[in-house]
Amino acid sequence: MNLLVAAGAPQEAAVDTLVLLVPSFEEITHKTLQALDAATDGTLTSLYDIEEFRGKEGESVALFRPSGFVARRVICLGLGAAKEINADSFRRAMGRASRMKAIRSVETAAVYLEKPYVDSANAGAIAEGYLLGSFKMLNYKTGEENVADLKLQSLTILTDQKQSVKKLQGAAERGRVIAEGQILARRLSATPANDLTPKKYAEEARRLAKEFGFECKVLDEKAIAKEKMGGLLAVSQGSAEPPRFLVLEHKGRSDKQKPIVLVGKGVTFDAGGISLKPAANMHEMKQDMTGSAVVVATIATAARLGIARNIVGLIPMTENLPSGTAVKPGDIITMRKGKTVEIINTDAEGRLILADALDYANNFEPQAVIDIATLTGACLFILGYAGAPIVGNNANLMNLIRGASDSTAERVWEMPLWDDFRDAMKSDIADLQNSGGRPAGTLTASAFLENFIGDWPWAHIDIAYMDLEPKGTAYTPKGASGFGVRLLTELLSNWKKV
């Protein structure tokens, strides 16, 4: 699809559908709305009088062939109260617009970005909202269900400020690349485990590296054993599928700048091991690799955008299945760092593979390390589906993440890491245990990971329940969300030394 920015009046937009993004109003004072009202014999006034359209968020109205407008139809979309409008308002509005038949069934459409809102962030959000909202996973549909109903070939962001066209075009293109990165994460997360085993996943990562221009190194089971990654080996030993460990690199600087390391959990299917999960909703455990999908997509996006940072992605990949060879509750394993861990619950596997990856990060002498994972079901009882808990050891890094969260509307909230949680992870017969029970499960898991970081700033982002949208929202259809790609891309784009 062509994504364009052009200067011109909305009345002159020669497209099938023109979209006007309208703040809530008490009376029709805006010139474009006044012209549209006059062109439709007072239709907007009538709709206002019956409270059908007043610009409230989520409200919409379609007007056909209004006199004086070149567009065949004009859609008015409510943005909500003017004082509350931000970039995500435009993202949400275009997400809703992307699913309207008046958009999906035509070949050309334009969105008018009026004077108070002509801004790079809003232009990027328009592109993101449209692409993210229109996404459908059709890979496994057959027959007519496999045919995309999206016919739109060209979307134009229209402004009356000619001097802003170049800036807005760059912002819109950046928004497209970021949205496509998030969609990549959604596709990887939604792919069933039989088509995304660790081996197949590694092959896909190699293909993506070649396509988007980053480096990909794959450690097989022999190399993993040589690295003494006892956590990854223990989790994988119950599966017939061998583990893999990915090292991805985006070299955005030619100097020897220390890299920022991203670590993503890559459990391609999690049955819980011997501590078997309940059958209900176990099919969703194909998405227990979403942290890794976010890291892959972020590295690819950084390469496409040419972000001037050295970035490393570390991804341990395995299945967690029950079998006669599976690790058992009560077993004691030795991690790459040399620490011993008593296995209390085999369903607390993600922290084991992340721990080895966090220790491996020392090889790169990083300036900071951020891990992201669908780590704990306990997240549901902290923030639900509304945001991701984060913990860390560096206030500056936490501030950077919060700033990126504010800019992208991918919400995070910092949680404490107290000694109570550290004490809960101590074992009577080993250095550590991999589960401290149900109380504060998200934070005890974070305390476990803390044992494996080096002497560098570290943050942990738990995206359990943020990886899967249960109902569908403005620009996130039901299913895999790709949460985290926008957050990390914004963080890396505006990185400051911590």
MOVEN-V536685 format. One record per pair of residues at least 6 apart in sequence whose C-alpha atoms are under 8 Angstrom apart, sorted by the first residue. I is the first residue (numbers start at 1). J is the second residue. D is the distance in whole Angstrom. If there is no record, write none. Layout:
BEGIN
((I/J/D) (I/J/D))
END
This chain:
BEGIN
((1/152/7) (1/153/5) (1/154/6) (1/155/7) (2/153/6) (2/154/5) (2/155/6) (3/127/8) (3/154/6) (3/155/5) (3/156/6) (3/157/8) (3/172/7) (3/173/7) (4/154/7) (4/155/6) (4/156/5) (4/157/6) (4/169/7) (4/172/8) (5/156/5) (5/157/5) (5/158/6) (5/159/8) (5/165/6) (5/166/8) (5/168/7) (5/169/5) (5/172/8) (6/156/7) (6/157/6) (6/158/5) (6/159/6) (6/162/8) (6/165/6) (7/158/6) (7/159/5) (7/160/5) (7/161/6) (7/162/5) (7/165/7) (8/158/6) (8/159/6) (8/160/5) (8/161/8) (8/162/8) (9/158/8) (9/159/7) (9/160/6) (10/18/8) (10/32/8) (10/69/8) (10/112/6) (10/158/7) (11/68/7) (11/69/4) (11/70/6) (11/71/7) (12/69/6) (12/70/5) (12/71/8) (13/69/8) (13/70/6) (13/71/6) (13/110/7) (14/70/5) (14/71/5) (15/70/7) (15/71/5) (15/72/7) (15/108/5) (15/109/5) (15/110/7) (16/71/5) (16/72/5) (16/73/7) (16/106/6) (16/107/7) (16/108/5) (16/109/6) (17/71/6) (17/72/6) (17/73/5) (17/74/6) (17/75/7) (17/102/7) (17/103/7) (17/106/7) (17/108/7) (17/109/5) (17/110/6) (18/71/6) (18/72/8) (18/73/6) (18/74/5) (18/75/6) (18/109/6) (18/110/5) (18/111/6) (18/112/7) (19/74/6) (19/75/5) (19/76/6) (19/77/7) (19/109/7) (19/110/6) (19/111/5) (19/112/6) (20/74/7) (20/75/6) (20/76/5) (20/77/6) (20/111/6) (20/112/6) (20/113/8) (21/76/6) (21/77/5) (21/78/6) (21/79/6) (21/90/8) (21/93/8) (21/111/8) (21/112/7) (21/113/7) (22/55/5) (22/76/7) (22/77/6) (22/78/5) (22/79/6) (22/80/8) (23/55/5) (23/56/7) (23/78/6) (23/79/5) (23/80/5) (23/81/6) (23/82/5) (23/85/8) (24/54/6) (24/55/4) (24/56/5) (24/57/8) (24/78/6) (24/79/7) (24/80/5) (24/81/5) (24/82/7) (25/54/6) (25/55/6) (25/81/8) (26/54/7) (28/34/6) (28/45/8) (33/44/8) (36/44/8) (36/66/7) (37/43/6) (37/44/5) (37/45/7) (39/66/5) (39/67/5) (39/68/6) (40/63/8) (40/66/6) (40/67/7) (44/53/8) (47/53/5) (47/54/8) (48/54/6) (52/59/8) (53/59/6) (53/60/7) (53/61/7) (53/78/8) (54/78/7) (55/77/7) (55/78/4) (55/79/6) (55/80/6) (56/78/5) (56/79/6) (56/80/4) (56/81/7) (57/77/8) (57/78/5) (57/79/5) (57/80/4) (57/81/8) (57/93/8) (58/77/7) (58/78/6) (58/79/7) (58/80/8) (58/93/7) (58/96/8) (59/77/6) (59/78/5) (60/75/7) (60/76/5) (60/77/5) (60/78/6) (61/75/6) (61/76/5) (61/77/7) (62/73/7) (62/74/6) (62/75/4) (62/76/6) (63/73/6) (63/74/5) (63/75/6) (64/72/6) (64/73/4) (64/74/6) (65/71/7) (65/72/5) (65/73/5) (65/74/8) (66/72/8) (66/73/7) (66/74/8) (77/93/7) (77/97/8) (78/93/7) (79/85/7) (79/89/6) (79/90/7) (79/93/7) (86/122/8) (87/121/6) (87/122/5) (87/125/6) (87/407/8) (88/122/8) (88/125/7) (88/408/7) (88/409/6) (90/122/6) (90/125/6) (90/126/6) (90/129/7) (91/122/8) (91/125/5) (91/126/5) (91/127/8) (91/128/6) (91/129/4) (91/130/7) (91/475/7) (92/129/6) (92/474/5) (92/475/6) (93/129/7) (93/474/7) (94/126/6) (94/127/8) (94/129/5) (94/130/5) (94/133/7) (94/475/8) (95/129/4) (95/130/5) (95/131/7) (95/132/7) (95/133/4) (95/134/7) (95/474/5) (95/475/4) (95/476/8) (96/130/8) (96/133/7) (96/474/5) (96/475/7) (97/103/7) (97/130/7) (98/104/7) (98/129/8) (98/130/5) (98/131/7) (98/133/6) (98/134/5) (99/133/7) (99/134/6) (103/109/7) (103/152/7) (104/149/7) (104/150/5) (104/151/6) (104/152/6) (105/149/7) (105/150/6) (105/151/5) (105/152/7) (106/151/6) (106/152/5) (107/151/6) (107/152/4) (107/153/5) (107/154/6) (108/152/6) (108/153/6) (108/154/5) (108/155/6) (109/152/7) (109/154/6) (109/155/5) (109/156/6) (110/155/5) (110/156/4) (110/157/6) (110/158/6) (111/155/8) (111/156/6) (111/157/5) (111/158/6) (112/157/6) (112/158/5) (112/159/6) (113/123/8) (113/157/7) (113/158/6) (113/159/5) (114/159/6) (114/160/7) (115/159/8) (115/160/7) (115/161/7) (118/159/7) (118/164/8) (119/168/7) (120/167/7) (120/168/5) (120/171/5) (120/172/8) (121/171/7) (123/157/7) (123/168/6) (123/169/8) (123/171/6) (123/172/5) (123/175/8) (124/168/8) (124/171/5) (124/172/4) (124/173/7) (124/174/7) (124/175/4) (124/176/7) (125/172/8) (125/175/6) (126/172/7) (126/175/8) (127/172/6) (127/173/8) (127/175/5) (127/176/6) (127/179/8) (128/175/5) (128/176/6) (128/178/7) (128/179/5) (129/179/8) (129/475/6) (130/475/7) (131/176/7) (131/179/6) (131/180/8) (132/179/6) (132/180/8) (132/182/8) (132/183/7) (132/475/5) (132/476/6) (133/474/7) (133/475/4) (133/476/6) (133/477/6) (134/475/8) (135/183/7) (135/477/7) (136/477/8) (137/187/7) (137/190/8) (138/145/8) (138/146/6) (138/147/8) (138/148/8) (139/146/7) (140/146/8) (159/165/8) (174/305/7) (177/301/7) (177/304/7) (177/305/7) (178/301/6) (178/485/8) (178/486/7) (178/489/8) (179/486/8) (181/297/5) (181/298/7) (181/300/7) (181/301/6) (181/485/7) (182/294/8) (182/297/7) (182/481/8) (182/482/5) (182/483/7) (182/485/6) (182/486/7) (183/482/7) (184/293/8) (184/297/6) (184/482/8) (185/290/7) (185/293/5) (185/294/5) (185/296/8) (185/297/6) (185/481/8) (185/482/5) (185/485/8) (186/293/8) (186/480/5) (186/481/6) (186/482/5) (187/480/8) (188/290/8) (188/293/6) (189/286/7) (189/287/5) (189/289/7) (189/290/5) (189/293/6) (189/480/6) (189/482/8) (190/286/8) (190/287/7) (190/479/8) (190/480/6) (191/286/8) (192/286/6) (193/268/6) (193/269/6) (193/286/5) (196/268/7) (197/241/7) (197/268/6) (197/318/8) (197/319/8) (198/241/7) (198/242/7) (198/243/6) (198/244/6) (198/268/7) (198/317/5) (198/318/6) (198/319/8) (199/241/8) (199/242/7) (199/243/7) (199/244/7) (202/218/7) (202/244/7) (202/246/7) (205/216/7) (205/296/7) (206/216/6) (206/217/8) (208/300/7) (209/215/6) (209/216/6) (209/300/7) (212/300/6) (212/303/6) (212/304/6) (213/250/8) (213/300/8) (213/303/6) (213/304/8) (214/248/7) (214/249/6) (214/250/5) (214/251/7) (214/299/8) (214/300/7) (214/303/6) (215/247/8) (215/248/5) (215/249/5) (215/250/7) (216/246/7) (216/247/6) (216/248/5) (216/249/7) (217/246/6) (217/247/5) (217/248/6) (218/244/7) (218/245/6) (218/246/5) (218/247/6) (219/244/6) (219/245/5) (219/246/6) (220/242/8) (220/243/7) (220/244/5) (220/245/7) (221/242/6) (221/243/6) (221/244/6) (224/233/8) (224/244/7) (224/245/7) (225/233/7) (227/336/7) (228/335/7) (228/336/5) (229/335/6) (229/336/5) (229/353/8) (229/356/6) (230/333/6) (230/334/5) (230/335/4) (230/336/6) (230/356/7) (231/333/7) (231/334/7) (231/335/6) (231/336/8) (231/352/5) (231/353/5) (231/355/7) (231/356/6) (232/243/7) (232/316/7) (232/317/8) (232/318/7) (232/352/7) (232/353/5) (232/356/7) (233/243/7) (234/326/8) (234/327/6) (234/333/7) (235/318/7) (235/319/7) (235/320/6) (235/326/7) (235/327/7) (235/346/8) (235/349/6) (235/352/8) (235/353/8) (236/242/7) (236/243/6) (236/318/5) (236/319/6) (236/320/6) (236/321/8) (236/326/8) (237/325/6) (237/326/5) (237/327/7) (238/273/7) (238/320/7) (238/321/5) (238/322/6) (238/323/5) (238/324/7) (238/325/5) (238/326/4) (238/327/7) (239/319/6) (239/320/7) (239/321/6) (239/322/7) (239/323/7) (239/326/7) (241/318/8) (241/319/7) (242/318/7) (243/316/8) (243/317/6) (243/318/5) (243/319/8) (244/316/6) (244/317/5) (244/318/7) (245/314/7) (245/315/6) (245/316/4) (245/317/6) (246/313/8) (246/314/6) (246/315/5) (246/316/6) (246/317/8) (247/312/7) (247/313/6) (247/314/5) (247/315/7) (248/296/8) (248/299/8) (248/312/6) (248/313/5) (248/314/6) (249/299/7) (249/310/7) (249/311/6) (249/312/5) (249/313/6) (250/299/6) (250/302/7) (250/303/6) (250/309/8) (250/310/6) (250/311/5) (250/312/6) (251/309/7) (251/310/5) (251/311/7) (252/303/8) (252/306/7) (252/307/6) (252/308/4) (252/309/5) (252/310/5) (252/311/7) (253/308/6) (253/309/6) (253/310/6) (257/309/8) (257/310/7) (258/310/7) (258/364/7) (258/365/7) (258/366/5) (258/367/6) (259/309/7) (259/310/5) (259/311/5) (259/312/6) (259/364/7) (259/365/8) (259/366/5) (259/367/6) (259/368/8) (260/309/8) (260/310/6) (260/311/5) (260/312/6) (260/366/6) (260/367/6) (260/368/5) (260/369/6) (260/370/8) (261/311/6) (261/312/5) (261/313/6) (261/314/7) (261/361/7) (261/366/6) (261/367/8) (261/368/6) (261/369/5) (261/370/6) (262/295/6) (262/311/7) (262/312/6) (262/313/5) (262/314/6) (262/369/6) (262/370/5) (262/371/6) (262/372/8) (263/291/8) (263/292/7) (263/295/7) (263/313/6) (263/314/5) (263/315/6) (263/354/7) (263/357/7) (263/358/7) (263/369/7) (263/370/6) (263/371/4) (263/372/6) (264/289/8) (264/290/8) (264/291/5) (264/292/4) (264/293/7) (264/294/7) (264/295/6) (264/313/8) (264/314/6) (264/315/5) (264/316/7) (264/354/8) (264/371/6) (264/372/5) (264/373/6) (265/288/8) (265/289/6) (265/290/7) (265/291/5) (265/292/5) (265/315/6) (265/316/6) (265/317/7) (265/350/6) (265/353/7) (265/354/6) (265/371/8) (265/372/7) (265/373/5) (265/374/7) (266/288/7) (266/289/4) (266/290/7) (266/291/7) (266/292/5) (266/293/8) (266/315/6) (266/316/6) (266/317/4) (266/318/7) (267/286/8) (267/288/5) (267/289/5) (267/316/8) (267/317/6) (267/318/5) (267/319/5) (267/320/7) (267/350/7) (268/285/8) (268/286/6) (268/287/7) (268/288/6) (268/289/5) (268/317/7) (268/318/6) (268/319/5) (269/285/5) (269/286/5) (269/287/7) (269/288/6) (269/289/8) (269/318/8) (269/319/5) (269/320/6) (269/321/8) (270/285/5) (270/286/7) (270/288/7) (270/319/6) (270/320/5) (270/321/7) (270/347/8) (271/277/6) (271/282/7) (271/285/7) (271/320/6) (271/321/5) (271/322/7) (271/347/8) (272/320/6) (272/321/6) (272/322/7) (272/346/6) (272/347/4) (272/348/8) (272/349/8) (273/320/5) (273/321/4) (273/322/4) (273/323/8) (273/326/7) (273/327/8) (273/346/5) (273/347/6) (274/321/7) (274/322/5) (274/323/7) (274/326/7) (274/327/7) (274/328/6) (274/329/8) (274/346/6) (274/347/8) (275/322/8) (275/329/8) (275/345/6) (275/346/5) (275/347/6) (276/322/7) (276/347/7) (277/347/8) (287/467/8) (287/480/8) (288/373/8) (288/374/6) (289/317/8) (289/373/8) (289/374/7) (290/373/7) (290/374/7) (290/467/7) (290/482/7) (291/372/5) (291/373/4) (291/374/6) (291/463/8) (292/315/6) (292/372/8) (292/373/7) (293/482/8) (294/482/7) (294/483/7) (294/484/6) (294/485/6) (295/313/6) (295/372/8) (295/485/8) (296/313/7) (297/485/7) (298/485/6) (298/488/7) (298/489/6) (299/311/7) (299/312/8) (299/313/7) (301/489/7) (302/489/7) (307/492/7) (307/493/6) (308/493/8) (309/492/7) (314/357/6) (314/361/8) (315/357/7) (316/353/6) (316/354/7) (316/357/7) (320/347/8) (320/349/7) (327/346/7) (328/343/7) (328/346/7) (329/342/8) (329/343/5) (329/344/5) (329/345/6) (329/346/6) (330/342/6) (330/343/5) (330/344/6) (331/342/6) (331/343/5) (332/340/7) (332/341/5) (332/342/4) (332/343/6) (332/430/7) (333/340/6) (333/341/5) (333/342/7) (333/343/8) (334/340/4) (334/341/6) (335/341/7) (335/355/8) (335/356/7) (336/356/6) (336/359/7) (336/360/8) (337/356/7) (337/359/6) (337/452/7) (339/431/6) (339/432/8) (340/430/6) (340/431/5) (340/432/6) (341/427/8) (341/430/6) (341/431/6) (341/432/5) (341/433/5) (341/434/6) (342/427/7) (342/429/8) (342/430/6) (342/431/8) (342/432/6) (342/433/5) (342/434/6) (343/433/6) (343/434/6) (343/435/8) (344/433/6) (344/434/6) (344/435/6) (345/434/7) (345/435/6) (348/434/6) (348/435/6) (349/434/8) (350/373/8) (350/375/6) (351/375/7) (351/434/8) (351/445/7) (351/448/7) (351/449/6) (352/434/7) (354/371/8) (354/449/7) (355/449/6) (355/452/6) (355/453/8) (356/452/7) (358/369/8) (358/449/8) (358/452/6) (358/453/6) (358/454/8) (359/452/6) (359/453/6) (359/454/7) (361/369/8) (362/454/6) (366/456/7) (367/456/6) (367/457/7) (367/497/8) (367/498/8) (368/456/6) (368/457/5) (368/458/6) (368/498/8) (369/456/7) (369/457/6) (369/458/5) (369/459/7) (370/458/6) (370/459/5) (370/460/6) (370/461/8) (371/459/6) (371/460/5) (371/461/6) (372/460/6) (372/461/5) (372/462/6) (372/463/7) (373/461/7) (373/462/5) (373/463/6) (373/464/7) (374/462/6) (374/463/5) (374/464/4) (374/465/7) (374/467/7) (375/442/8) (375/445/8) (375/462/6) (375/463/7) (375/464/6) (376/441/7) (376/442/6) (376/445/8) (376/462/7) (376/464/6) (377/441/8) (377/442/8) (377/464/6) (377/465/8) (378/438/8) (378/440/7) (378/441/6) (378/442/6) (379/388/8) (379/389/7) (379/442/6) (379/462/7) (379/463/8) (379/464/6) (379/465/7) (380/464/8) (380/465/6) (382/389/8) (383/389/7) (384/465/7) (385/465/6) (385/466/6) (385/469/8) (386/411/7) (386/466/7) (387/410/7) (387/411/5) (387/412/5) (387/413/7) (387/463/8) (387/466/7) (388/411/6) (388/412/5) (388/413/6) (388/461/7) (388/462/6) (388/463/5) (388/464/8) (388/466/7) (389/412/6) (389/413/5) (389/414/6) (389/415/6) (389/461/6) (389/462/6) (389/463/8) (390/412/6) (390/413/6) (390/414/5) (390/415/6) (390/459/7) (390/460/6) (390/461/5) (390/462/6) (391/398/8) (391/414/6) (391/415/5) (391/416/7) (391/417/7) (391/446/7) (391/459/6) (391/460/5) (391/461/7) (392/398/7) (392/417/8) (392/457/8) (392/458/5) (392/459/4) (392/460/6) (393/457/6) (393/458/6) (393/459/7) (394/457/5) (394/458/7) (394/459/8) (394/498/8) (396/498/6) (397/457/7) (397/458/8) (397/459/7) (397/498/6) (398/414/8) (398/459/7) (400/491/7) (400/495/7) (400/496/8) (401/487/8) (401/491/6) (402/412/7) (402/413/8) (403/491/8) (404/487/6) (404/488/7) (404/490/6) (404/491/5) (405/411/5) (405/412/6) (405/487/6) (407/490/8) (408/486/6) (408/487/6) (408/490/7) (410/483/7) (410/484/7) (410/486/7) (410/487/6) (415/443/8) (416/443/8) (417/443/7) (417/446/8) (417/447/7) (421/440/8) (421/443/6) (421/444/5) (421/447/6) (422/444/7) (422/447/5) (422/448/7) (424/436/5) (424/444/7) (425/432/6) (425/433/5) (425/434/7) (425/435/6) (425/436/5) (425/444/7) (425/447/7) (425/448/6) (426/432/4) (426/433/6) (427/433/5) (432/448/8) (434/445/8) (434/448/7) (435/444/8) (435/445/7) (436/444/6) (436/445/8) (442/462/8) (446/460/7) (457/498/7) (463/483/8) (466/481/7) (466/483/6) (467/480/6) (467/481/5) (467/482/6) (467/483/6) (468/478/8) (468/479/5) (468/480/5) (468/481/5) (469/476/7) (469/477/7) (469/478/5) (469/479/5) (469/480/6) (469/481/6) (470/478/6) (470/479/6) (471/477/7) (471/478/5) (471/479/8) (472/478/4) (472/479/8))
END
